[in-house]
């Protein structure tokens, strides 16, 4: 570790840094210490206070929640920083982000109880001794970037992502919460600063090598860490260089990662909502430390909250596309971030249509120490207590750059809602195998679901959750659309696109095409019809002789009945149900599966796999109609399914449901609808 004189500007001492730091923090606190702020939080937000202190008491006992185990577990006293208790790399990564420190520091400011501060300081010194940084250069002066790129680098403790997260999310809060106490003295600060400098070296020198295109969420956290520490400690000899670099890279990142429609480039709800905060943080720091963020940066950031809204199911959970969880109120997090960045409560009001007041309060608790005006926050939360405001934005969104389409019948909680996507090649390995897949919700329940994430471990469970066979997708000959190598590695992929999407009266639809089953070409149309049901049309061109096709529907129920004679299945739940009816060329099989709402937690589901075997060479078309029903009502029956290819190449489909005869015509990339009843044309 460098000597302190090697990391500070010439002539600057630790005593100078301490004196300057106290002045800066006092100015930022605007006459209110963190202890006084904690008292105010306790009075104005008693629920937040109680939850935070309860959480901190668990942390004090060494009990916390980390990947690999769905419940609280003991992390050691002293903490076993190197020990991977559950054979999950994410366990060690996240343990060494020290989120439990942040919890205890906040509890100290809320209560004044020194047990919390003592525990953090004890663990800080233990970590410094137990987890030295591995070499940055070899004996020849070459940068050892691979020392900071995965779990092989000191069990991942000094992975560049963890370095960045520590520098913006946990370590600065030791200073913020304890600066007015006796804990922050010259001896502590010397140890702290020399380690922080080592962190900064990796973030400045190594992270840009990993992400030259600035197109990954990791790079946001790494640059936020560098920006935070360079602003907080301008006495570092390289502080100005680091700040300029981090700001430049954040500007480059928002242009590389946020599309013109406001979606983060990975197209993954959990990461999108995380990225909102990671892009908001430089804005908060700019207000605090007096530097500029471009107008284009701010305008693109504003678009991100709207994408969060589209990604939200009517039930409140987000569409779990890619590596996304659904159990938390992710729109609530995005809405709070939008509020603290732009003083705009609109999305908080929207969020209340889908999430509870408690969800918003939990989101507020995460950011409450960064919100300068607690009175305004209280007013905003009180305004949302009774009810939300229905979004005043379209029910249709085609995210062309992300190759995603969002359709819903309205913005109520009982709406029919469809997410449909065909993004191949993928952006990165957070994506799952789901070409022309979808997620469907109706009558207050996700019915045909994306399976979610479950874990990041490179094991059979991870493979299943990412596999095309557990998504609402078509497969040919039971094959993967591309090679699954490992949790973080896929084989080559072929092009896939959304060809067209449209909202047209009684018909809302999107058409996609991909070529991952070469030589066959798969085209799929997904349509919400008459605001009552979902139609899936699948076309295969250039099918090889004696092929088989499987059309998978991931039903969010552990009990499903199948009728091979009628080519249909139906869920059997106490709440909303779904029936899937197909043409008689397809026969159903029920396959046990799982759906995950958060890491390390799953529940039983069923894949309804409709299959047709021994196909002739050439062109084939298949019809599936998914009819939902509210709790207590019977699923509508579909009958008289017919299909044909016309001489001019159109795929014509007709069927009867709810005393109406529907006819759909798929021609090229467009879909047309006509409806008749027993008395004639409607």
Secondary structure in CASP SS format (residue, H / E / C, confidence):
PFRMAT SS
TARGET T0000
AUTHOR 0000-0000-0000
METHOD secondary structure of the structure
MODEL  1
X C 1.00
X C 1.00
X C 1.00
X H 1.00
X H 1.00
X H 1.00
X C 1.00
X E 1.00
X C 1.00
X C 1.00
X C 1.00
X C 1.00
X C 1.00
X H 1.00
X H 1.00
X H 1.00
X H 1.00
X H 1.00
X H 1.00
X H 1.00
X H 1.00
X H 1.00
X H 1.00
X H 1.00
X H 1.00
X H 1.00
X H 1.00
X H 1.00
X C 1.00
X C 1.00
X C 1.00
X C 1.00
X C 1.00
X H 1.00
X H 1.00
X H 1.00
X H 1.00
X H 1.00
X H 1.00
X H 1.00
X H 1.00
X H 1.00
X H 1.00
X H 1.00
X C 1.00
X H 1.00
X H 1.00
X H 1.00
X H 1.00
X H 1.00
X H 1.00
X H 1.00
X H 1.00
X H 1.00
X H 1.00
X H 1.00
X H 1.00
X H 1.00
X H 1.00
X H 1.00
X C 1.00
X C 1.00
X E 1.00
X E 1.00
X C 1.00
X C 1.00
X C 1.00
X C 1.00
X C 1.00
X C 1.00
X C 1.00
X C 1.00
X E 1.00
X E 1.00
X C 1.00
X E 1.00
X C 1.00
X C 1.00
X E 1.00
X C 1.00
X C 1.00
X C 1.00
X C 1.00
X C 1.00
X C 1.00
X C 1.00
X C 1.00
X C 1.00
X H 1.00
X H 1.00
X H 1.00
X H 1.00
X H 1.00
X H 1.00
X H 1.00
X C 1.00
X C 1.00
X C 1.00
X H 1.00
X H 1.00
X H 1.00
X H 1.00
X H 1.00
X H 1.00
X H 1.00
X H 1.00
X H 1.00
X H 1.00
X H 1.00
X H 1.00
X H 1.00
X C 1.00
X C 1.00
X H 1.00
X H 1.00
X H 1.00
X H 1.00
X H 1.00
X H 1.00
X H 1.00
X H 1.00
X H 1.00
X H 1.00
X H 1.00
X H 1.00
X H 1.00
X H 1.00
X H 1.00
X H 1.00
X H 1.00
X C 1.00
X C 1.00
X C 1.00
X C 1.00
X C 1.00
X C 1.00
X E 1.00
X C 1.00
X C 1.00
X C 1.00
X C 1.00
X C 1.00
X E 1.00
X C 1.00
X H 1.00
X H 1.00
X H 1.00
X H 1.00
X C 1.00
X C 1.00
X C 1.00
X C 1.00
X C 1.00
X H 1.00
X H 1.00
X H 1.00
X C 1.00
X C 1.00
X C 1.00
X H 1.00
X H 1.00
X H 1.00
X H 1.00
X H 1.00
X H 1.00
X H 1.00
X H 1.00
X H 1.00
X H 1.00
X H 1.00
X H 1.00
X H 1.00
X H 1.00
X H 1.00
X H 1.00
X H 1.00
X H 1.00
X H 1.00
X C 1.00
X C 1.00
X C 1.00
X C 1.00
X C 1.00
X C 1.00
X C 1.00
X H 1.00
X H 1.00
X H 1.00
X H 1.00
X H 1.00
X H 1.00
X H 1.00
X H 1.00
X H 1.00
X H 1.00
X H 1.00
X H 1.00
X H 1.00
X H 1.00
X H 1.00
X H 1.00
X H 1.00
X H 1.00
X H 1.00
X H 1.00
X C 1.00
X H 1.00
X H 1.00
X H 1.00
X H 1.00
X C 1.00
X C 1.00
X C 1.00
X C 1.00
X C 1.00
X C 1.00
X H 1.00
X H 1.00
X H 1.00
X H 1.00
X H 1.00
X H 1.00
X H 1.00
X H 1.00
X H 1.00
X H 1.00
X H 1.00
X H 1.00
X H 1.00
X H 1.00
X H 1.00
X H 1.00
X C 1.00
X C 1.00
X C 1.00
X E 1.00
X C 1.00
X C 1.00
X H 1.00
X H 1.00
X H 1.00
X H 1.00
X H 1.00
X H 1.00
X H 1.00
X H 1.00
X H 1.00
X H 1.00
X H 1.00
X H 1.00
X H 1.00
X H 1.00
X H 1.00
X H 1.00
X H 1.00
X H 1.00
X H 1.00
X E 1.00
X C 1.00
X C 1.00
X C 1.00
X C 1.00
X C 1.00
X E 1.00
X C 1.00
X C 1.00
X C 1.00
X C 1.00
X H 1.00
X H 1.00
X H 1.00
X H 1.00
X H 1.00
X H 1.00
X H 1.00
X H 1.00
X H 1.00
X H 1.00
X H 1.00
X H 1.00
X H 1.00
X H 1.00
X H 1.00
X H 1.00
X H 1.00
X H 1.00
X H 1.00
X H 1.00
X H 1.00
X C 1.00
X C 1.00
X C 1.00
X C 1.00
X C 1.00
X H 1.00
X H 1.00
X H 1.00
X H 1.00
X H 1.00
X H 1.00
X H 1.00
X H 1.00
X H 1.00
X H 1.00
X H 1.00
X H 1.00
X H 1.00
X H 1.00
X H 1.00
X H 1.00
X C 1.00
X E 1.00
X C 1.00
X C 1.00
X C 1.00
X C 1.00
X C 1.00
X E 1.00
X C 1.00
X C 1.00
X C 1.00
X C 1.00
X C 1.00
X C 1.00
X C 1.00
X C 1.00
X C 1.00
X C 1.00
X C 1.00
X H 1.00
X H 1.00
X H 1.00
X H 1.00
X H 1.00
X H 1.00
X H 1.00
X H 1.00
X H 1.00
X H 1.00
X H 1.00
X H 1.00
X H 1.00
X C 1.00
X C 1.00
X C 1.00
X H 1.00
X H 1.00
X H 1.00
X H 1.00
X H 1.00
X H 1.00
X C 1.00
X C 1.00
X C 1.00
X C 1.00
X C 1.00
X H 1.00
X H 1.00
X H 1.00
X H 1.00
X H 1.00
X H 1.00
X H 1.00
X H 1.00
X H 1.00
X H 1.00
X H 1.00
X H 1.00
X H 1.00
X H 1.00
X C 1.00
X C 1.00
X C 1.00
X H 1.00
X H 1.00
X H 1.00
X H 1.00
X H 1.00
X H 1.00
X H 1.00
X H 1.00
X H 1.00
X H 1.00
X C 1.00
X C 1.00
X C 1.00
X C 1.00
X C 1.00
X C 1.00
X C 1.00
X C 1.00
X C 1.00
X C 1.00
X C 1.00
X C 1.00
X E 1.00
X E 1.00
X E 1.00
X E 1.00
X C 1.00
X C 1.00
X C 1.00
X C 1.00
X E 1.00
X E 1.00
X E 1.00
X E 1.00
X E 1.00
X C 1.00
X C 1.00
X C 1.00
X C 1.00
X C 1.00
X C 1.00
X C 1.00
X C 1.00
X E 1.00
X E 1.00
X E 1.00
X E 1.00
X E 1.00
X C 1.00
X C 1.00
X E 1.00
X C 1.00
X C 1.00
X C 1.00
X C 1.00
X C 1.00
X C 1.00
X C 1.00
X C 1.00
X C 1.00
X C 1.00
X C 1.00
X C 1.00
X E 1.00
X E 1.00
X E 1.00
X E 1.00
X E 1.00
X E 1.00
X C 1.00
X C 1.00
X E 1.00
X E 1.00
X E 1.00
X E 1.00
X C 1.00
X C 1.00
X C 1.00
X C 1.00
X C 1.00
X C 1.00
X C 1.00
X C 1.00
X C 1.00
X C 1.00
X C 1.00
X H 1.00
X H 1.00
X H 1.00
X H 1.00
X H 1.00
X H 1.00
X H 1.00
X C 1.00
X H 1.00
X H 1.00
X H 1.00
X C 1.00
X C 1.00
X C 1.00
X E 1.00
X E 1.00
X E 1.00
X C 1.00
X C 1.00
X C 1.00
X C 1.00
X C 1.00
X C 1.00
X C 1.00
X E 1.00
X E 1.00
X E 1.00
X C 1.00
X C 1.00
X E 1.00
X E 1.00
X C 1.00
X C 1.00
X C 1.00
X C 1.00
X C 1.00
X E 1.00
X E 1.00
X E 1.00
X E 1.00
X E 1.00
X E 1.00
X E 1.00
X E 1.00
X E 1.00
X C 1.00
X C 1.00
X E 1.00
X E 1.00
X E 1.00
X E 1.00
X E 1.00
X E 1.00
X E 1.00
X E 1.00
X E 1.00
X E 1.00
X E 1.00
X C 1.00
X C 1.00
X E 1.00
X E 1.00
X E 1.00
X E 1.00
X E 1.00
X E 1.00
X E 1.00
X E 1.00
X E 1.00
X E 1.00
X C 1.00
X C 1.00
X C 1.00
X E 1.00
X E 1.00
X E 1.00
X E 1.00
X E 1.00
X E 1.00
X E 1.00
X E 1.00
X E 1.00
X E 1.00
X E 1.00
X C 1.00
X C 1.00
X C 1.00
X E 1.00
X E 1.00
X E 1.00
X E 1.00
X E 1.00
X E 1.00
X E 1.00
X E 1.00
X E 1.00
X C 1.00
X C 1.00
X C 1.00
X C 1.00
X E 1.00
X E 1.00
X E 1.00
X E 1.00
X C 1.00
X C 1.00
X C 1.00
X C 1.00
X E 1.00
X E 1.00
X E 1.00
X E 1.00
X C 1.00
X C 1.00
X C 1.00
X C 1.00
X C 1.00
X E 1.00
X E 1.00
X E 1.00
X E 1.00
X E 1.00
X E 1.00
X C 1.00
X C 1.00
X C 1.00
X C 1.00
X E 1.00
X E 1.00
X E 1.00
X E 1.00
X E 1.00
X E 1.00
X E 1.00
X E 1.00
X E 1.00
X E 1.00
X E 1.00
X E 1.00
X C 1.00
X C 1.00
X E 1.00
X E 1.00
X E 1.00
X E 1.00
X E 1.00
X E 1.00
X E 1.00
X E 1.00
X E 1.00
X E 1.00
X E 1.00
X E 1.00
X E 1.00
X E 1.00
X E 1.00
X C 1.00
X C 1.00
X E 1.00
X E 1.00
X E 1.00
X E 1.00
X E 1.00
X E 1.00
X E 1.00
X E 1.00
X E 1.00
X E 1.00
X E 1.00
X E 1.00
X C 1.00
X C 1.00
X C 1.00
X C 1.00
X C 1.00
X C 1.00
X C 1.00
X C 1.00
X E 1.00
X E 1.00
X E 1.00
X E 1.00
X E 1.00
X E 1.00
X E 1.00
X E 1.00
X C 1.00
X C 1.00
X C 1.00
X C 1.00
X C 1.00
X E 1.00
X E 1.00
X E 1.00
X E 1.00
X E 1.00
X E 1.00
X E 1.00
X C 1.00
X C 1.00
X E 1.00
X E 1.00
X E 1.00
X E 1.00
X E 1.00
X E 1.00
X E 1.00
X E 1.00
X C 1.00
X C 1.00
X E 1.00
X E 1.00
X E 1.00
X E 1.00
X E 1.00
X E 1.00
X E 1.00
X E 1.00
X C 1.00
X C 1.00
X E 1.00
X E 1.00
X C 1.00
END
